[in-house]
Amino acid sequence: MSKWREEKREEIINGILGYFQHRQDSDPAATLQEVEQELDSQFFRLGNDWTGRGVVMDTVITATIEALEIVRSNLLVEMEQNNSKTNNHNKGNIA
C-alpha cells in the first residue's frame, strides 16, 4: 500500500474511533445500531461503483468500513462483558 493511502487510512480510522468513543461509553446499544446502519450504507457504497470513483474514494470507503467494524466489535465485547457482570451480580443477590 502506498504511503499516502496508509496515512489516509489511519486518519480515517482514528477519526471514526474518536468520534464514536464518547457515544460508545454513554449509550452502547444505540451506538451499535447506528454503526450497523452506517456499515450497511458503506457496504452499499463499496459495491456501487458504476461511475468509477477511483482509488481515493475506494481508500476512504474501505477505511471507513474497517473503522466501523472495529467500533462494532468493541461495542459487542463491551456489551457482553456488561451483561456478564450484571448476571453475576444478580446471581449473588438471589436468596
DOVEX-886853 format. One record per residue: x, y, z of N, C-alpha, C, O, CB in turn; residue number from 1. Coordinates in Angstrom, 3 decimals, padded with zeros to 6 digits, always signed. Glycine has a CB too. Example, Ala and Ser with C-alpha at 12.3 -4.5 7.8 and 13.67 -1.06 7.14 Angstrom:
<recs>
((+013.190, -005.690, +007.800), (+012.300, -004.500, +007.800), (+013.200, -003.300, +007.800), (+014.236, -003.319, +008.465), (+011.308, -004.473, +009.046), 1);
((+012.850, -002.250, +007.080), (+013.670, -001.060, +007.140), (+012.900, +000.030, +007.870), (+013.409, +001.138, +008.039), (+014.084, -000.598, +005.725), 2);
</recs>
This chain:
<recs>
((+000.849, -001.170, +000.000), (+000.000, +000.000, +000.000), (+000.899, +001.239, +000.000), (+001.898, +001.291, +000.718), (-000.969, -000.005, +001.227), 1);
((+000.543, +002.211, -000.792), (+001.359, +003.422, -000.869), (+001.261, +004.215, +000.441), (+000.333, +004.039, +001.231), (+000.916, +004.300, -002.067), 2);
((+002.239, +005.082, +000.639), (+002.319, +005.859, +001.878), (+001.094, +006.744, +002.079), (+000.552, +006.801, +003.183), (+003.576, +006.715, +001.876), 3);
((+000.653, +007.432, +001.037), (-000.491, +008.331, +001.198), (-001.753, +007.553, +001.514), (-002.600, +008.024, +002.273), (-000.697, +009.171, -000.061), 4);
((-001.888, +006.354, +000.933), (-003.076, +005.540, +001.230), (-003.062, +005.073, +002.678), (-004.095, +005.086, +003.348), (-003.151, +004.326, +000.285), 5);
((-001.903, +004.664, +003.158), (-001.781, +004.227, +004.551), (-002.051, +005.388, +005.508), (-002.718, +005.212, +006.527), (-000.380, +003.638, +004.811), 6);
((-001.536, +006.564, +005.183), (-001.776, +007.741, +006.023), (-003.258, +008.120, +006.029), (-003.810, +008.449, +007.079), (-000.930, +008.931, +005.534), 7);
((-003.893, +008.075, +004.878), (-005.324, +008.389, +004.783), (-006.142, +007.367, +005.564), (-007.083, +007.722, +006.274), (-005.781, +008.423, +003.304), 8);
((-005.773, +006.093, +005.426), (-006.464, +005.014, +006.141), (-006.386, +005.249, +007.651), (-007.400, +005.178, +008.345), (-005.852, +003.633, +005.777), 9);
((-005.187, +005.527, +008.156), (-005.005, +005.766, +009.585), (-005.780, +006.994, +010.049), (-006.370, +006.986, +011.129), (-003.524, +005.931, +009.907), 10);
((-005.778, +008.045, +009.240), (-006.509, +009.270, +009.577), (-008.002, +008.985, +009.725), (-008.634, +009.437, +010.680), (-006.278, +010.348, +008.500), 11);
((-008.549, +008.249, +008.794), (-009.982, +007.943, +008.819), (-010.321, +007.044, +010.004), (-011.288, +007.290, +010.725), (-010.414, +007.271, +007.503), 12);
((-009.530, +006.019, +010.195), (-009.798, +005.087, +011.298), (-009.720, +005.813, +012.638), (-010.614, +005.669, +013.472), (-008.799, +003.905, +011.272), 13);
((-008.670, +006.584, +012.850), (-008.535, +007.313, +014.111), (-009.678, +008.305, +014.322), (-010.167, +008.460, +015.441), (-007.201, +008.047, +014.150), 14);
((-010.099, +008.967, +013.267), (-011.208, +009.915, +013.370), (-012.518, +009.243, +013.747), (-013.265, +009.746, +014.587), (-011.379, +010.652, +012.066), 15);
((-012.791, +008.117, +013.130), (-014.039, +007.410, +013.419), (-014.014, +006.812, +014.818), (-015.008, +006.880, +015.540), (-014.287, +006.311, +012.382), 16);
((-012.885, +006.227, +015.206), (-012.785, +005.679, +016.561), (-012.974, +006.783, +017.599), (-013.666, +006.581, +018.598), (-011.423, +004.981, +016.764), 17);
((-012.373, +007.933, +017.375), (-012.532, +009.057, +018.289), (-013.961, +009.561, +018.335), (-014.472, +009.889, +019.406), (-011.612, +010.180, +017.893), 18);
((-014.609, +009.625, +017.183), (-015.985, +010.109, +017.107), (-016.921, +009.228, +017.922), (-017.783, +009.732, +018.642), (-016.451, +010.165, +015.654), 19);
((-016.754, +007.921, +017.810), (-017.685, +007.010, +018.473), (-017.325, +006.714, +019.927), (-018.140, +006.128, +020.638), (-017.751, +005.725, +017.713), 20);
((-016.140, +007.095, +020.394), (-015.715, +006.744, +021.749), (-016.692, +007.243, +022.810), (-017.151, +006.463, +023.644), (-014.336, +007.309, +022.021), 21);
((-017.011, +008.526, +022.786), (-017.922, +009.088, +023.791), (-019.310, +008.457, +023.683), (-019.932, +008.132, +024.694), (-018.022, +010.619, +023.632), 22);
((-019.778, +008.290, +022.479), (-021.108, +007.727, +022.269), (-021.155, +006.277, +022.727), (-022.152, +005.816, +023.282), (-021.510, +007.830, +020.794), 23);
((-020.054, +005.565, +022.482), (-019.954, +004.169, +022.887), (-020.061, +004.056, +024.411), (-020.705, +003.141, +024.923), (-018.627, +003.553, +022.388), 24);
((-019.439, +004.971, +025.118), (-019.462, +004.940, +026.574), (-020.826, +005.319, +027.140), (-021.248, +004.768, +028.156), (-018.407, +005.867, +027.125), 25);
((-021.513, +006.249, +026.494), (-022.771, +006.741, +027.055), (-023.980, +005.880, +026.691), (-024.882, +005.723, +027.514), (-023.008, +008.147, +026.593), 26);
((-024.024, +005.322, +025.488), (-025.180, +004.512, +025.080), (-024.742, +003.461, +024.067), (-024.918, +003.650, +022.864), (-026.301, +005.407, +024.481), 27);
((-024.170, +002.346, +024.547), (-023.628, +001.348, +023.629), (-024.666, +000.739, +022.683), (-024.357, +000.491, +021.518), (-022.984, +000.258, +024.414), 28);
((-025.875, +000.496, +023.156), (-026.887, -000.148, +022.312), (-027.279, +000.748, +021.139), (-027.359, +000.281, +020.003), (-028.130, -000.499, +023.142), 29);
((-027.522, +002.014, +021.403), (-027.889, +002.945, +020.338), (-026.714, +003.157, +019.384), (-026.904, +003.277, +018.174), (-028.347, +004.291, +020.932), 30);
((-025.513, +003.202, +019.931), (-024.323, +003.373, +019.098), (-024.136, +002.164, +018.186), (-023.792, +002.313, +017.014), (-023.069, +003.583, +019.977), 31);
((-024.361, +000.974, +018.722), (-024.257, -000.239, +017.909), (-025.244, -000.204, +016.749), (-024.895, -000.557, +015.623), (-024.500, -001.486, +018.770), 32);
((-026.461, +000.217, +017.019), (-027.468, +000.318, +015.957), (-027.015, +001.314, +014.883), (-027.142, +001.037, +013.690), (-028.838, +000.746, +016.545), 33);
((-026.496, +002.454, +015.294), (-026.027, +003.456, +014.337), (-024.849, +002.929, +013.517), (-024.792, +003.133, +012.304), (-025.624, +004.743, +015.070), 34);
((-023.916, +002.254, +014.177), (-022.750, +001.710, +013.485), (-023.178, +000.670, +012.461), (-022.666, +000.658, +011.342), (-021.763, +001.095, +014.489), 35);
((-024.106, -000.200, +012.829), (-024.563, -001.228, +011.896), (-025.288, -000.622, +010.697), (-025.141, -001.108, +009.576), (-025.479, -002.214, +012.609), 36);
((-026.060, +000.423, +010.919), (-026.710, +001.111, +009.804), (-025.680, +001.756, +008.885), (-025.799, +001.688, +007.661), (-027.687, +002.172, +010.324), 37);
((-024.678, +002.376, +009.476), (-023.634, +003.019, +008.673), (-022.814, +001.978, +007.916), (-022.410, +002.217, +006.778), (-022.713, +003.871, +009.566), 38);
((-022.568, +000.832, +008.532), (-021.865, -000.252, +007.839), (-022.649, -000.702, +006.612), (-022.075, -000.879, +005.537), (-021.635, -001.443, +008.786), 39);
((-023.957, -000.887, +006.769), (-024.798, -001.260, +005.620), (-024.656, -000.238, +004.502), (-024.520, -000.597, +003.332), (-026.279, -001.381, +006.041), 40);
((-024.689, +001.032, +004.870), (-024.569, +002.106, +003.884), (-023.216, +002.078, +003.186), (-023.140, +002.247, +001.969), (-024.780, +003.460, +004.550), 41);
((-022.155, +001.869, +003.945), (-020.812, +001.861, +003.368), (-020.587, +000.639, +002.472), (-019.939, +000.746, +001.431), (-019.764, +001.892, +004.481), 42);
((-021.115, -000.514, +002.870), (-021.003, -001.689, +002.009), (-021.761, -001.476, +000.700), (-021.324, -001.925, -000.360), (-021.532, -002.937, +002.732), 43);
((-022.900, -000.788, +000.784), (-023.654, -000.457, -000.427), (-022.826, +000.463, -001.320), (-022.741, +000.256, -002.531), (-025.008, +000.211, -000.069), 44);
((-022.217, +001.477, -000.715), (-021.363, +002.401, -001.485), (-020.188, +001.673, -002.117), (-019.823, +001.957, -003.258), (-020.845, +003.532, -000.586), 45);
((-019.598, +000.743, -001.392), (-018.456, -000.003, -001.904), (-018.829, -000.785, -003.156), (-018.059, -000.848, -004.114), (-017.917, -000.948, -000.838), 46);
((-020.012, -001.375, -003.136), (-020.452, -002.165, -004.278), (-021.040, -001.339, -005.417), (-021.247, -001.860, -006.513), (-021.458, -003.159, -003.829), 47);
((-021.306, -000.078, -005.176), (-021.963, +000.781, -006.155), (-020.917, +001.673, -006.832), (-020.825, +002.868, -006.551), (-023.072, +001.644, -005.480), 48);
((-020.142, +001.076, -007.718), (-019.023, +001.804, -008.342), (-019.184, +001.901, -009.859), (-018.196, +001.814, -010.588), (-017.693, +001.119, -008.008), 49);
((-020.367, +002.073, -010.323), (-020.580, +002.100, -011.763), (-020.013, +003.351, -012.419), (-019.833, +003.380, -013.637), (-022.046, +001.997, -012.061), 50);
((-019.729, +004.388, -011.626), (-019.154, +005.604, -012.209), (-017.634, +005.626, -012.124), (-017.001, +006.536, -012.660), (-019.716, +006.827, -011.516), 51);
((-017.045, +004.651, -011.467), (-015.585, +004.600, -011.360), (-015.039, +005.653, -010.421), (-014.403, +006.607, -010.869), (-014.957, +004.767, -012.720), 52);
((-015.271, +005.504, -009.134), (-014.922, +006.533, -008.150), (-013.420, +006.709, -007.975), (-012.983, +007.803, -007.619), (-015.541, +006.196, -006.820), 53);
((-012.620, +005.689, -008.206), (-011.165, +005.819, -008.137), (-010.566, +005.362, -006.817), (-011.275, +005.021, -005.870), (-010.779, +007.235, -008.380), 54);
((-009.254, +005.367, -006.786), (-008.501, +004.821, -005.666), (-008.676, +005.636, -004.390), (-008.645, +005.076, -003.294), (-007.040, +004.745, -006.021), 55);
((-008.859, +006.942, -004.514), (-009.011, +007.778, -003.324), (-010.292, +007.412, -002.575), (-010.250, +007.157, -001.372), (-009.023, +009.272, -003.710), 56);
((-011.408, +007.384, -003.262), (-012.667, +007.060, -002.594), (-012.722, +005.599, -002.180), (-013.325, +005.277, -001.157), (-013.843, +007.384, -003.501), 57);
((-012.106, +004.705, -002.949), (-012.019, +003.308, -002.515), (-011.276, +003.220, -001.182), (-011.676, +002.468, -000.293), (-011.308, +002.442, -003.588), 58);
((-010.205, +003.984, -001.046), (-009.432, +004.007, +000.197), (-010.276, +004.544, +001.341), (-010.262, +003.986, +002.438), (-008.164, +004.856, +000.031), 59);
((-011.005, +005.616, +001.096), (-011.852, +006.222, +002.129), (-012.947, +005.243, +002.566), (-013.174, +005.057, +003.762), (-012.485, +007.540, +001.610), 60);
((-013.610, +004.632, +001.617), (-014.711, +003.726, +001.948), (-014.214, +002.487, +002.689), (-014.806, +002.089, +003.692), (-015.454, +003.310, +000.678), 61);
((-013.142, +001.881, +002.210), (-012.654, +000.671, +002.882), (-012.111, +000.994, +004.277), (-012.280, +000.189, +005.193), (-011.560, -000.007, +002.036), 62);
((-011.473, +002.135, +004.460), (-011.003, +002.532, +005.790), (-012.178, +002.810, +006.718), (-012.131, +002.479, +007.903), (-010.100, +003.773, +005.696), 63);
((-013.224, +003.413, +006.181), (-014.427, +003.671, +006.971), (-015.049, +002.357, +007.432), (-015.434, +002.221, +008.593), (-015.448, +004.493, +006.155), 64);
((-015.145, +001.406, +006.533), (-015.690, +000.091, +006.885), (-014.817, -000.570, +007.950), (-015.330, -001.128, +008.920), (-015.791, -000.815, +005.629), 65);
((-013.514, -000.506, +007.769), (-012.602, -001.103, +008.738), (-012.789, -000.485, +010.130), (-012.847, -001.201, +011.130), (-011.151, -000.932, +008.273), 66);
((-012.880, +000.827, +010.183), (-013.060, +001.515, +011.465), (-014.401, +001.158, +012.097), (-014.475, +000.905, +013.299), (-012.958, +003.033, +011.277), 67);
((-015.455, +001.138, +011.292), (-016.779, +000.799, +011.824), (-016.817, -000.639, +012.342), (-017.489, -000.925, +013.333), (-017.854, +000.997, +010.744), 68);
((-016.109, -001.530, +011.683), (-016.029, -002.916, +012.161), (-015.299, -002.983, +013.499), (-015.672, -003.771, +014.368), (-015.316, -003.808, +011.121), 69);
((-014.272, -002.171, +013.671), (-013.559, -002.116, +014.958), (-014.499, -001.609, +016.050), (-014.572, -002.193, +017.131), (-012.301, -001.202, +014.858), 70);
((-015.211, -000.530, +015.769), (-016.157, +000.027, +016.742), (-017.224, -001.006, +017.073), (-017.557, -001.205, +018.242), (-016.809, +001.323, +016.200), 71);
((-017.760, -001.660, +016.054), (-018.796, -002.675, +016.264), (-018.280, -003.798, +017.152), (-018.962, -004.214, +018.089), (-019.276, -003.244, +014.919), 72);
((-017.098, -004.283, +016.866), (-016.501, -005.347, +017.660), (-016.305, -004.905, +019.111), (-016.631, -005.649, +020.036), (-015.165, -005.777, +017.052), 73);
((-015.779, -003.709, +019.310), (-015.586, -003.188, +020.665), (-016.909, -003.072, +021.419), (-016.985, -003.399, +022.603), (-014.899, -001.826, +020.611), 74);
((-017.941, -002.607, +020.733), (-019.252, -002.483, +021.364), (-019.804, -003.844, +021.774), (-020.320, -003.998, +022.882), (-020.228, -001.787, +020.420), 75);
((-019.699, -004.821, +020.894), (-020.222, -006.147, +021.210), (-019.490, -006.758, +022.399), (-020.118, -007.367, +023.266), (-020.110, -007.067, +019.995), 76);
((-018.177, -006.604, +022.449), (-017.399, -007.113, +023.583), (-017.817, -006.401, +024.868), (-018.056, -007.041, +025.892), (-015.880, -006.928, +023.334), 77);
((-017.902, -005.085, +024.804), (-018.280, -004.302, +025.985), (-019.675, -004.675, +026.474), (-019.891, -004.827, +027.676), (-018.220, -002.802, +025.674), 78);
((-020.607, -004.820, +025.566), (-021.974, -005.164, +025.955), (-022.027, -006.570, +026.557), (-022.759, -006.802, +027.519), (-022.920, -005.066, +024.742), 79);
((-021.271, -007.495, +026.007), (-021.220, -008.854, +026.544), (-020.616, -008.850, +027.945), (-021.117, -009.531, +028.840), (-020.406, -009.777, +025.613), 80);
((-019.556, -008.095, +028.137), (-018.938, -008.001, +029.462), (-019.895, -007.383, +030.473), (-019.983, -007.845, +031.610), (-017.649, -007.178, +029.393), 81);
((-020.610, -006.343, +030.063), (-021.587, -005.718, +030.962), (-022.712, -006.680, +031.309), (-023.173, -006.712, +032.450), (-022.165, -004.452, +030.326), 82);
((-023.161, -007.471, +030.326), (-024.204, -008.463, +030.600), (-023.705, -009.525, +031.562), (-024.444, -009.952, +032.450), (-024.679, -009.117, +029.300), 83);
((-022.467, -009.955, +031.400), (-021.890, -010.959, +032.297), (-021.772, -010.416, +033.714), (-022.082, -011.121, +034.675), (-020.513, -011.408, +031.788), 84);
((-021.328, -009.174, +033.855), (-021.218, -008.557, +035.178), (-022.591, -008.440, +035.830), (-022.747, -008.725, +037.018), (-020.559, -007.169, +035.075), 85);
((-023.585, -008.022, +035.050), (-024.942, -007.876, +035.574), (-025.489, -009.232, +036.005), (-026.075, -009.355, +037.081), (-025.867, -007.235, +034.520), 86);
((-025.299, -010.243, +035.172), (-025.796, -011.579, +035.503), (-025.091, -012.132, +036.733), (-025.741, -012.729, +037.591), (-025.609, -012.533, +034.316), 87);
((-023.800, -011.952, +036.841), (-023.061, -012.433, +038.019), (-023.483, -011.694, +039.269), (-023.595, -012.297, +040.336), (-021.555, -012.278, +037.812), 88);
((-023.720, -010.397, +039.156), (-024.175, -009.602, +040.295), (-025.561, -010.057, +040.744), (-025.826, -010.191, +041.939), (-024.193, -008.103, +039.936), 89);
((-026.436, -010.290, +039.779), (-027.801, -010.723, +040.101), (-027.823, -012.102, +040.738), (-028.644, -012.356, +041.619), (-028.662, -010.726, +038.849), 90);
((-026.939, -013.000, +040.311), (-026.870, -014.328, +040.901), (-026.484, -014.259, +042.370), (-026.953, -015.059, +043.180), (-025.879, -015.195, +040.140), 91);
((-025.640, -013.314, +042.708), (-025.204, -013.156, +044.081), (-026.302, -012.603, +044.986), (-026.236, -012.743, +046.208), (-024.003, -012.257, +044.130), 92);
((-027.320, -011.968, +044.376), (-028.412, -011.365, +045.156), (-029.601, -012.286, +045.318), (-030.561, -011.932, +046.003), (-028.865, -010.086, +044.508), 93);
((-029.566, -013.451, +044.710), (-030.700, -014.364, +044.807), (-030.642, -015.095, +046.148), (-029.615, -015.663, +046.517), (-030.704, -015.376, +043.623), 94);
((-031.761, -015.069, +046.864), (-031.792, -015.711, +048.196), (-032.214, -017.148, +048.102), (-032.294, -017.835, +049.120), (-032.732, -014.969, +049.136), 95);
</recs>
